[in-house]
Structures are given as C-alpha cells and as structure tokens.
Amino acid sequence: MSIPRLAVTREPLAVEPLAALLEAEGRALGEGCGALCTFVGVVRATHAGRRVRYLEYEAFEPLAVKAFERIAGEIDAEWPAARVAIHHRIGRLDVGQASVVVVASAAHRAEAFEACRYAIERVKQIAPIWKHEFFTDGDAWVEGATAAPDDEAARGEARSRACV
C-alpha cells in the first residue's frame, strides 16, 4: 500500500510511514538522505489560559492538498535536494493527539531543519484549514490561513523563521 506525501485525513497521524517514504525517495537523489527532520503538532491541554476539552478541524480538502503541493514546490525551489511530506488531520481530536505531521529529508541536517520549519510556517499561512476549540467554559474558532499564497512578504517571513 502506497502512502501519499501530501494528505488531509481523518485517520490518526504517524511519523514513521512518512519518514520511511522520504528516506527511500532520498536514497535515489544526489547525496542521498542523510537527515530526516520531523514536526508533530499536538493538541494542547490549554490555550490562552483556558482548559481545552477537544478540537475540531475542518478543511476544504482539495484546496488544502493544493496548498501542500505549492509548499512542496517552494521547498523544491529553495532546497532542491530536500523532500517534504505533510499530513493534516481533520475531525475531532482530543488533547494529546497529533493534528499535523511534517517530515523533511535532505542530504544534510541544516536543509532538513529549514525545509521542515518552512513547511509548517507555510501550512499555517496558506492552507485552508480551520480549528474550532472546545473549552470547559465555551468554544472559539481560531483564524485559519492568514496569507494569500502569492504574498511574497509572507513567504519571506516563513523563510526567515525557517532559517534562523
């Protein structure tokens, strides 16, 4: 069974299948895969001083995957030897569950770290994914994508955060 590199899913997320996929793909490229960097976003127990009961994520799936494809293309242009995989979960998530997994591979660790950080920054900026937080004392929607995909200033901000 083949796993996609870029996906929106209702299934629980796991790092290992994405890491194995990218490591295998990286073996065939240039210097190969010398580094895998992962980011896992997990539902927190509190937000802004309020106890979180659970979250619900919604997405316009076709556009979210297109945003992930765009991010992968931007990474390919900036770090040509790097590869990225992004999976984001939708539906109800309890405290402690993974909401997003990003895995980046490259021949060297610096590029893997930068590509991974860039990917999650861009997901937050341009992916049409919305979070509804349910607290012990109410609920609130959290703003989704905050930048237009073609906003060069936003891309520059993501790059500067990735390359600190």
C-alpha positions as CSV (number, residue, x, y, z in Angstrom):
1,M,0.0,0.0,0.0
2,S,1.4,3.4,-1.0
3,I,1.1,6.4,1.3
4,P,0.8,9.9,-0.2
5,R,3.3,12.5,0.7
6,L,0.6,15.2,1.0
7,A,-2.7,14.5,2.6
8,V,-5.7,15.6,4.6
9,T,-7.1,12.7,6.6
10,R,-9.5,11.7,9.4
11,E,-7.1,8.9,10.4
12,P,-4.6,9.2,13.2
13,L,-1.3,10.5,12.1
14,A,2.1,8.8,12.3
15,V,5.7,10.0,11.6
16,E,7.2,6.6,10.8
17,P,5.5,5.9,7.4
18,L,6.3,9.4,6.1
19,A,9.9,9.2,7.3
20,A,10.3,5.8,5.6
21,L,8.8,7.1,2.4
22,L,11.1,10.1,2.3
23,E,14.2,8.2,3.3
24,A,13.6,5.7,0.4
25,E,12.9,8.5,-2.1
26,G,16.1,10.4,-0.8
27,R,18.3,7.4,-1.4
28,A,17.8,7.9,-5.2
29,L,18.7,11.6,-5.1
30,G,22.2,13.1,-5.3
31,E,23.9,12.6,-2.0
32,G,21.0,10.6,-0.7
33,C,19.2,11.1,2.6
34,G,21.4,12.0,5.5
35,A,18.8,13.7,7.6
36,L,15.2,13.4,8.4
37,C,13.5,16.2,10.4
38,T,10.0,15.9,11.8
39,F,7.5,18.2,13.3
40,V,4.4,17.0,15.0
41,G,1.7,19.4,16.1
42,V,-0.2,18.1,19.1
43,V,-3.5,19.3,20.7
44,R,-2.6,21.2,23.9
45,A,-4.5,20.9,27.1
46,T,-4.7,24.7,27.5
47,H,-4.9,27.7,25.2
48,A,-4.7,31.3,26.4
49,G,-5.3,30.2,30.0
50,R,-8.4,28.1,29.1
51,R,-8.7,24.3,29.5
52,V,-9.2,22.6,26.2
53,R,-11.6,19.7,26.1
54,Y,-11.1,18.9,22.4
55,L,-10.6,20.4,18.9
56,E,-12.4,20.0,15.6
57,Y,-10.5,20.7,12.4
58,E,-12.2,21.4,9.1
59,A,-10.6,21.8,5.7
60,F,-11.5,22.3,2.1
61,E,-9.6,19.2,1.3
62,P,-8.8,19.7,-2.5
63,L,-7.5,23.2,-1.8
64,A,-5.6,22.2,1.3
65,V,-3.7,19.5,-0.7
66,K,-3.1,22.1,-3.4
67,A,-1.6,24.4,-0.8
68,F,0.6,21.5,0.4
69,E,1.7,20.9,-3.3
70,R,2.6,24.6,-3.5
71,I,4.6,24.4,-0.3
72,A,6.4,21.3,-1.6
73,G,7.2,23.2,-4.9
74,E,8.5,26.2,-2.9
75,I,10.7,23.9,-0.9
76,D,12.0,22.2,-4.1
77,A,12.9,25.7,-5.5
78,E,14.6,26.8,-2.3
79,W,16.2,23.5,-1.2
80,P,16.4,21.4,-4.4
81,A,17.7,18.3,-2.6
82,A,15.1,18.3,0.1
83,R,11.8,16.4,0.1
84,V,8.8,17.1,2.3
85,A,5.7,15.2,3.4
86,I,2.7,16.9,5.1
87,H,-0.3,15.2,6.6
88,H,-3.0,17.2,8.4
89,R,-5.8,15.6,10.4
90,I,-9.4,16.8,10.3
91,G,-12.4,16.0,12.5
92,R,-12.4,15.7,16.3
93,L,-9.1,15.5,18.1
94,D,-8.6,15.0,21.8
95,V,-5.8,16.6,23.9
96,G,-2.5,14.8,23.1
97,Q,-3.5,13.7,19.6
98,A,-1.4,14.8,16.6
99,S,-3.1,17.3,14.3
100,V,-0.3,17.8,11.8
101,V,2.9,15.9,10.8
102,V,5.6,17.4,8.6
103,V,8.7,15.3,7.6
104,A,11.5,16.8,5.6
105,S,14.5,14.9,4.2
106,A,17.8,16.1,2.8
107,A,21.4,15.1,2.5
108,H,22.4,17.3,5.3
109,R,20.6,18.3,8.6
110,A,20.6,22.1,8.0
111,E,18.5,21.8,4.9
112,A,16.2,19.2,6.5
113,F,15.6,21.5,9.5
114,E,15.0,24.6,7.3
115,A,12.6,22.8,4.9
116,C,10.6,21.3,7.8
117,R,10.3,24.6,9.6
118,Y,9.4,26.4,6.4
119,A,6.7,23.8,5.6
120,I,4.9,24.2,8.9
121,E,5.1,28.0,8.7
122,R,3.6,28.0,5.2
123,V,0.9,25.5,6.3
124,K,-0.2,27.9,8.9
125,Q,-0.1,30.8,6.4
126,I,-1.9,29.4,3.4
127,A,-3.7,26.1,4.0
128,P,-7.5,26.4,4.1
129,I,-7.8,24.5,7.4
130,W,-9.8,25.8,10.3
131,K,-9.7,25.0,14.0
132,H,-12.7,25.0,16.4
133,E,-11.6,24.8,20.0
134,F,-13.9,23.5,22.7
135,F,-13.0,24.6,26.2
136,T,-14.5,23.8,29.6
137,D,-16.1,27.2,29.5
138,G,-17.2,27.7,25.9
139,D,-15.7,27.4,22.4
140,A,-14.0,29.6,19.8
141,W,-12.9,29.4,16.2
142,V,-9.2,30.1,15.5
143,E,-8.3,32.0,12.4
144,G,-7.2,29.7,9.6
145,A,-4.9,30.7,6.7
146,T,-3.7,34.3,7.2
147,A,-1.9,35.0,3.9
148,A,-2.5,34.7,0.2
149,P,-0.4,32.0,-1.4
150,D,1.3,34.6,-3.7
151,D,2.1,37.0,-0.8
152,E,5.9,37.3,-1.1
153,A,6.2,39.1,2.2
154,A,4.5,36.1,3.9
155,R,6.9,33.7,2.1
156,G,9.8,35.8,3.2
157,E,8.6,35.7,6.8
158,A,8.3,31.9,6.7
159,R,11.8,31.6,5.2
160,S,13.3,33.9,7.9
161,R,11.6,31.8,10.6
162,A,12.9,28.6,9.0
163,C,16.5,29.9,8.6
164,V,17.2,31.5,12.0
